[in-house]
Amino acid sequence: MTVPYRIDGDVLLLDIRLTPRGGRDAIEGAERLSDGRPVVKARVRAVPEDGKANAALEALVADAMGVAKSKVEVVQGQTARLKTVSVRGDASRLSATAARLFVLGLALVAMTALSTSASAQFVTRGDICTDPTEFLRSRAVVERAGLANPDRGRLLRTIRAAQSLAEEGCTNRDAWLVRRSVGMLNAVNREVRRPPVELPAFVRQ
């Protein structure tokens, strides 16, 4: 599947469609343009004057990718909405982070609409060990919830921490870690009105 990024040596290049004066600073997942090209959707509050929007985008990408702002730069499309942003660092880690943030986002667009609609009914979903995409679903809902940047960042960090606990807990069948992970994920789900996830069967037994 074509993705909105590529690796060039120790640099990750992201293709981004930026909306300046967007009311908030947020990365809103990935989408395909009318010509089929995949891009990352982003918006910033800054105006497109004197490089302010580009600087805000660089800070936003740095936060999402977990790198210093000095390692992020708009290298193409400085005065256009379609931009290419470079991120310097460990190529394998950057690629894994980008895959987690954007690749599945292309496949989750329709899924997000369904989960958002179902969330009003508080339907119970699968468990985190049999369906690890629960973390991606929650992340997609958070990204599209219109939250202030500090709240969005807090919830996304909680999801990442919960996923890390789940990866270890499900692999080692550690009930305490899995319970902790489910509690953290469901705390996020409550804030964005998404259905809770169940504890895996081996924990309930």
C-alpha positions in Angstrom: 0.0 0.0 0.0 1.2 3.5 -0.9 2.0 5.5 2.3 2.4 9.3 2.9 6.1 9.0 3.8 9.4 7.5 2.6 12.8 6.9 4.1 15.9 8.5 2.6 19.0 7.5 4.5 18.5 8.7 8.1 15.6 11.0 7.1 11.9 10.4 7.0 10.0 12.5 4.5 6.4 13.1 5.2 3.9 14.4 2.6 1.5 16.7 4.4 -1.6 18.8 3.5 -1.7 21.7 5.9 -4.6 23.9 6.9 -3.3 27.2 8.4 -5.7 29.2 10.6 -7.2 25.9 11.5 -8.4 26.8 14.9 -6.1 24.3 16.7 -2.8 22.4 16.2 -3.5 18.8 15.3 -2.5 16.0 13.1 -5.7 14.4 11.8 -4.4 11.1 10.4 -4.0 10.3 6.7 -6.2 10.6 3.7 -6.0 10.2 -0.1 -6.2 13.2 -2.4 -8.4 13.2 -5.5 -5.5 11.8 -7.5 -5.1 8.9 -5.1 -1.9 10.3 -3.5 -1.7 9.7 0.2 -1.0 12.6 2.5 -1.0 13.4 6.2 -3.7 15.9 7.2 -2.6 18.6 9.7 -3.9 21.9 10.8 -2.4 24.8 12.9 -3.7 27.9 14.4 -0.8 30.0 13.0 -1.3 32.2 9.9 0.7 31.5 6.7 2.8 34.5 7.0 6.5 34.9 7.7 6.9 31.1 8.1 4.7 31.0 11.2 2.5 28.2 9.9 5.5 26.2 8.8 7.1 26.6 12.2 3.9 25.5 13.9 3.8 22.5 11.7 7.4 21.5 12.5 6.6 21.7 16.2 3.5 19.6 15.7 5.4 16.9 13.7 8.2 16.8 16.2 5.7 16.2 19.0 4.0 13.4 17.1 7.2 11.7 16.1 8.8 12.1 19.5 11.9 14.0 18.3 13.4 17.4 19.0 12.0 20.3 16.9 15.5 21.0 15.6 15.3 17.6 13.7 12.1 18.6 11.7 12.0 20.9 8.7 9.6 21.8 5.9 11.8 21.1 2.9 9.3 21.5 0.1 6.1 23.5 -0.4 7.0 26.3 2.0 4.3 28.6 0.6 1.8 25.8 -0.5 -0.7 23.7 1.4 0.9 20.5 0.2 4.3 20.2 1.9 7.1 17.7 2.4 8.5 17.7 5.9 11.8 16.0 6.8 12.4 14.3 10.1 16.0 13.3 11.0 16.8 10.4 13.4 16.9 6.6 13.6 15.4 5.4 10.3 13.9 2.2 11.7 12.3 3.9 14.7 10.9 6.8 12.6 9.5 4.3 10.1 7.8 2.3 12.9 6.4 5.5 14.4 5.1 6.7 11.1 3.5 3.4 10.3 1.7 3.4 13.6 0.5 7.0 13.1 -0.4 7.0 9.5 -0.5 3.7 7.6 -3.4 2.2 9.4 -5.1 5.6 9.4 -5.7 5.2 5.7 -7.7 2.0 6.4 -9.4 3.4 9.5 -11.2 6.3 7.9 -14.4 4.3 7.3 -13.9 2.3 10.4 -13.7 5.5 12.5 -17.1 6.7 11.2 -18.7 3.4 12.2 -17.1 3.4 15.6 -18.1 7.0 16.3 -21.7 6.2 15.3 -21.7 3.1 17.5 -20.1 4.9 20.4 -23.4 6.7 21.1 -24.9 3.4 22.0 -22.0 2.4 24.2 -21.6 -1.0 22.5 -18.9 -3.2 24.1 -16.1 -4.2 21.7 -13.5 -6.9 21.6 -10.5 -7.2 24.0 -7.1 -5.8 23.5 -5.3 -9.1 23.2 -7.5 -10.5 20.5 -8.0 -7.2 18.7 -4.9 -4.9 19.2 -6.5 -2.4 16.6 -8.6 -1.2 19.6 -5.7 1.2 20.3 -5.7 2.4 16.8 -9.5 2.9 16.8 -9.3 5.0 20.0 -6.4 7.0 18.6 -8.4 7.8 15.5 -11.3 9.0 17.5 -9.1 11.2 19.7 -7.4 12.7 16.6 -10.8 13.7 15.2 -12.5 14.8 18.5 -11.6 18.5 18.2 -9.8 18.5 21.5 -7.4 21.3 22.6 -3.8 20.3 21.9 -2.8 19.6 25.5 -5.8 17.3 26.1 -5.2 15.5 22.8 -1.5 15.0 23.6 -2.4 13.7 27.1 -4.9 11.2 25.7 -2.5 10.0 22.9 0.3 9.5 25.5 -2.1 7.5 27.6 -3.0 5.3 24.6 0.7 4.7 23.8 1.4 3.8 27.4 -1.6 1.4 27.5 -0.5 -0.2 24.3 3.0 -0.8 25.6 1.6 -2.5 28.8 -0.8 -4.6 26.6 2.0 -5.8 24.4 3.9 -7.1 27.4 0.9 -8.3 29.4 -0.8 -10.2 26.5 2.5 -11.9 25.5 3.3 -13.0 29.0 -0.3 -13.4 30.1 0.2 -11.0 33.0 -3.2 -10.2 34.3 -2.1 -7.2 36.3 -0.5 -5.5 33.3 -3.5 -6.2 31.1 -6.0 -4.9 33.7 -3.9 -1.7 33.9 -3.8 -1.4 30.2 -7.6 -1.8 29.8 -8.2 0.7 32.6 -6.1 3.3 30.9 -7.6 2.7 27.5 -11.1 2.8 28.8 -10.4 6.1 30.7 -9.5 7.6 27.3 -12.6 6.0 25.7 -14.9 7.6 28.3 -13.5 11.0 27.6 -14.2 10.7 23.9 -17.4 8.8 24.3 -16.1 5.6 22.7 -17.4 2.1 23.8 -15.3 0.4 26.4 -13.2 -2.7 25.7 -13.5 -5.9 27.6 -10.9 -7.7 29.7 -9.5 -10.7 27.9 -11.0 -14.0 28.9 -7.8 -15.2 30.6 -8.0 -12.3 33.0 -11.7 -12.7 33.7 -11.3 -16.4 34.6 
